Structures are given as C-alpha cells and as structure tokens.
Amino acid sequence: MNGMPSTALTAAAPARRYSRIAGTGSYLPTQRLTNADLVVKLAARGIETSDDWIAERTGIRARHFAAEGEPCSDLAAAAARRALEAADCDATSIDLIIVATSTPDMVFPSTACIVQQKLGIAGCPAFDVQAVCSGFVYALTVADSMIRTGAASKALVIGAEIFSRILDFNDRGTCVLFGDGAGAVVLQASDTPGIIASELHADGRHVGILCTPGSVAGGQVCGDPTLKMDGQAVFKLAVGVLEEVARSVLVKAGRSEADIDWLIPHQANIRIMQSTARKLKLSMDKVIVTVADHGNTSAASIPLALDVAVRDRRIARGDTVLLEGVGGGFTWGAVLLDF
C-alpha cells in the first residue's frame, strides 16, 4: 500500500573470509658442513676454493645435508609437526596439504601425499607445487586462495628440499651454494586479514639459466641430472624482478615501503638481499637473513627464515612481513602479510 513502510528484509552481506598464519616450524638435517668442511671435500676432487671465497661472494658459512636414506618427505613432515605444535592444533584438523619442492621423494605420488601418510591423516587434498626457489610463495598463494573461497579451512604449507643430491661437486660455482632443509606454516581461515596481497610471475624464456636438465625414461636417467646455473644472468634478473614484484604487491595492498616491519627474501645470496633492501629503502636491520647458516635451501628458505625469526621473537603478532622469492623457470613472486 502506498505510503506504508516496507517490510522487506535486506540480507546481511556475508562476512569476508581471510587466511592467517597460526604457527610456523622448520627442520634442518643433522649433518652440518661448514665452508671449511666443504673445502676439504672439494680438495679431494681437485677443486680449489676457500671459506673466504664462498662467504664473500654469497654470505654462506655452512649448510646441512640430508643423511643417506633420508627422503624429502621426512624433512617436510618434521617441519610440519613443529608448525602444528606451534599452532596448537592436531594433524587431523588439517584439510589441505601443499608441499613446494623440486626434489620430491618419487616421480609420483606427490611428496605431499607421503607427508600426509607420515602425519597419520587421510582424506584431505594433498599435492606438490614446483616453482623451485619461488615454490613456497606459490604454495602459500594457492592455499590462501583456497581458504578464501571456502575450499579449505586449515592448511599445511611446506617448503622442503634435498638439493645436495642434485649438485655437481665438480662445479665450484654451484655446489657451494645449496643445502637441505624444510619449513612449514599452518594457514587457517580467519575473519581478520592475514595475507593481504600476493602476486606470482614466470617467464619461460629464461628456462636455461637455472635448471636441472636430466629426466627419467626407459628406467634410466637421460641427460644431466645435476643443477646448472648461469650465475650472472640469475643475479641480474633476480634483483630487478624482486624490486618490481615487491612494489606491485604494496600497491595492491594500499601500503608503502614504510609499512614493512620485516622483509624475508629467498635466502640465495647476501648480495641479492642487500640490493633488494637498498632498492626498497629498507635497513638491513629489517631483513631476516639466515643464508649464512643453511645456504640456499630453495623452496624451504623462506619458511625456514620465517620460523627462525618467529622463534627468536623478532617477528611478533601484528608485524607486517613481506615474503619474496625468485627461482628457476624463471619464476618469482611476493606475499605481503600481517603476522
């Protein structure tokens, strides 16, 4: 009737759904090789290097190598258990597992499925992401998207690698750089924003500058199954794309460099990290650097560094953290989050 107030009910807008990190964990194999240990190992092969040469060019002082018979899934599961403990949640509450790795236990099944079995759970989706050193940023972005859409509520996101098994110990330029390890986070649904913005990229034109070109066919390894890298080309690309993707993610989030409390870059080379910090006008005091202790652990390096900084209480709840990685493919990406 004209003039009468409407009795129609307006449906309430659905609450926004976000994801937040509830706990972190990491694991390094027991065997630790200092630069001095590696110098002796290489000298036996007629390869000359020194502690000073390695440290000056890379910032690396030591790395960890997995024991014989210790698979990537063991490292991943150990890091996952520590993240679950930190998040105070049981493995049975996990409804998504993503493992970022370039060194899986098998061709198939995925390392994520093997980790699922080792954690004693079943039923939830589990799969691997392969983006080399950008892998954890890729995996975290996928998990965030699945949680936001309601496809998952509590995810284990893991970066785990055993690069020691794909190194050419006759190549001084690469064998001194890499180590083994794993890092993990529990990512859960929240009505409060945690992951604010993310961005992923790849450029397959640069496949050849960082790759492991071997493959398996007919029951045999075909080609060279060891890591190959054009160090200068990787360095040049890395410093450029890391600055670009960091600025792009900040714009997406409506934030600026001044809002960053901590930068956690892929732990590949101290010079790349210093260059990135300088371009973003960040003091190195705001950069989490762990490369000296474990070398380049590829997809594991960012979650390893995150866990170290959370456990030593540098990173606290409410801090704004920028994660960024770059790796073979050529892949790169960044995630901005409020911890």
SVG drawing of the C-alpha trace seen along z (x, -y; Angstrom):
<svg xmlns="http://www.w3.org/2000/svg" viewBox="-2 -8 95 57">
<polyline fill="none" stroke="black" stroke-width="0.4" points="0.0,0.0 1.4,-3.4 2.8,-5.3 3.3,-2.3 6.8,-1.4 8.4,1.6 8.6,4.8 11.1,6.4 14.2,7.7 17.6,6.9 20.0,9.9 23.2,9.2 26.3,9.2 28.4,12.4 31.4,12.0 34.7,11.7 37.0,14.7 40.8,14.4 43.7,16.6 46.3,16.1 49.4,18.0 48.7,19.8 52.1,21.5 55.5,22.0 58.0,24.8 61.3,25.8 63.8,28.7 67.4,29.0 69.2,32.3 71.7,33.3 74.8,33.3 76.2,29.7 79.0,28.8 80.9,25.6 82.7,23.9 85.9,25.4 84.4,28.9 83.3,28.3 86.8,27.0 88.3,30.4 85.6,32.3 86.3,30.4 90.1,30.5 89.8,34.3 88.3,33.8 91.0,31.3 88.6,28.3 90.2,25.3 88.1,22.9 88.2,21.3 85.9,20.2 86.6,16.5 85.9,17.0 82.5,18.6 81.5,16.2 82.5,13.1 80.5,13.9 77.4,15.5 77.3,14.8 77.1,18.6 79.1,20.1 77.5,23.5 74.8,25.8 73.1,29.0 72.9,32.2 70.4,35.0 71.6,38.3 71.7,41.3 68.2,42.7 66.6,39.6 63.9,38.5 62.5,35.1 59.2,36.1 61.0,36.8 62.2,33.2 58.8,31.9 57.0,34.0 59.4,32.9 58.8,29.2 55.1,29.8 54.9,31.3 56.7,28.3 54.3,25.9 51.3,27.9 52.7,27.8 53.2,24.0 49.7,23.6 48.3,25.8 46.4,27.9 46.1,31.6 47.1,33.0 43.5,34.4 42.2,30.8 44.2,30.2 42.1,30.2 44.8,29.2 48.5,30.1 50.7,28.3 54.4,29.1 56.7,26.9 59.6,28.9 61.9,29.5 63.4,32.7 60.4,35.0 60.8,38.5 59.4,40.1 58.2,39.2 54.8,39.9 52.9,39.9 53.4,36.4 55.6,35.7 52.5,34.1 50.7,37.4 53.7,39.1 53.8,36.4 50.0,36.9 50.7,40.6 53.5,39.8 51.3,37.4 48.7,40.2 45.9,38.4 43.8,39.0 41.1,37.7 42.1,34.0 43.6,32.9 47.4,33.1 49.6,32.0 53.0,30.6 53.9,27.2 57.0,27.0 58.3,23.4 61.9,24.1 63.0,21.3 59.7,19.4 57.8,22.5 56.8,21.6 55.4,18.2 53.5,20.0 52.2,22.6 51.2,20.0 49.3,18.1 47.4,21.2 46.5,22.1 45.3,18.6 43.1,18.6 41.5,22.0 40.9,20.8 39.3,17.5 36.9,19.4 36.0,21.9 37.6,24.9 39.8,25.3 39.9,24.0 43.2,25.1 46.2,25.9 49.8,27.1 52.0,25.2 55.5,26.7 58.7,25.9 61.2,28.9 64.3,29.7 67.3,32.0 69.4,30.2 72.6,31.9 71.5,34.9 71.4,32.9 74.6,31.0 77.7,31.4 80.6,31.4 83.0,30.7 81.3,27.3 82.6,24.9 80.2,22.2 77.1,24.1 78.0,26.9 79.0,24.4 75.6,22.6 72.9,25.1 71.8,27.0 68.9,29.2 66.0,28.3 62.3,27.7 60.0,25.0 56.3,25.1 53.3,23.0 49.8,23.7 47.5,21.4 43.9,21.1 40.7,19.3 40.1,16.0 37.7,13.1 40.8,10.8 43.1,10.3 46.5,12.1 47.6,12.4 46.9,9.0 48.1,9.3 50.2,11.6 51.5,11.8 53.1,14.5 55.0,14.4 57.0,16.7 59.0,16.2 59.8,19.4 62.2,17.6 64.8,18.0 64.5,21.7 68.1,22.3 69.8,20.0 68.9,22.2 67.8,25.8 68.4,29.5 68.0,30.9 68.0,34.6 64.9,36.8 63.9,40.4 62.9,42.6 63.0,46.3 64.2,46.9 67.3,44.8 68.4,41.2 68.6,39.3 70.7,36.2 72.5,34.5 70.6,34.8 72.7,32.1 71.9,28.4 73.2,25.9 73.2,22.2 74.3,19.0 75.1,17.1 75.4,13.6 72.2,13.9 70.3,15.1 71.6,12.3 70.7,9.6 67.2,10.9 66.6,11.5 67.5,8.0 65.1,6.5 62.1,8.7 62.3,8.7 62.0,5.0 59.2,4.8 57.0,7.5 57.5,6.0 56.3,2.6 53.4,4.2 52.2,6.1 52.5,3.0 50.3,1.1 47.7,3.9 47.6,3.8 47.5,0.0 50.7,0.0 54.2,-1.6 57.8,-0.5 57.5,-2.4 54.8,0.1 57.2,3.1 58.4,4.3 60.3,7.3 61.5,8.4 62.1,12.2 63.6,12.7 64.6,16.0 67.9,16.9 70.1,17.3 72.8,14.7 73.5,11.9 74.3,9.5 70.9,10.0 69.2,9.4 71.3,6.3 70.4,5.0 66.7,5.6 66.7,3.9 68.5,0.9 66.0,0.5 63.1,0.7 64.9,-1.8 64.9,0.7 67.7,1.0 69.3,4.5 68.2,4.5 64.7,5.1 65.8,8.0 65.7,11.6 69.0,13.2 69.7,16.9 71.6,17.8 74.9,18.0 73.6,20.9 71.9,23.1 72.8,21.8 70.3,21.8 67.6,24.3 65.4,23.3 61.6,23.6 62.5,24.2 64.5,21.0 61.6,18.5 59.6,20.6 62.9,21.6 63.8,17.9 60.3,17.1 60.4,19.8 63.8,18.7 62.6,15.1 59.3,16.1 61.0,18.3 63.7,15.8 60.8,13.2 62.0,10.7 58.7,11.2 55.7,10.7 51.9,10.7 50.8,7.6 54.0,7.2 53.8,6.6 56.0,9.0 57.0,9.1 58.0,12.5 59.5,12.7 61.2,15.5 62.8,15.9 63.9,19.2 64.3,21.4 61.6,21.3 62.2,18.3 59.7,17.8 59.2,15.0 56.5,13.8 55.8,12.0 53.3,12.2 52.5,9.3 51.0,10.4 50.1,9.1 51.5,11.7"/>
</svg>
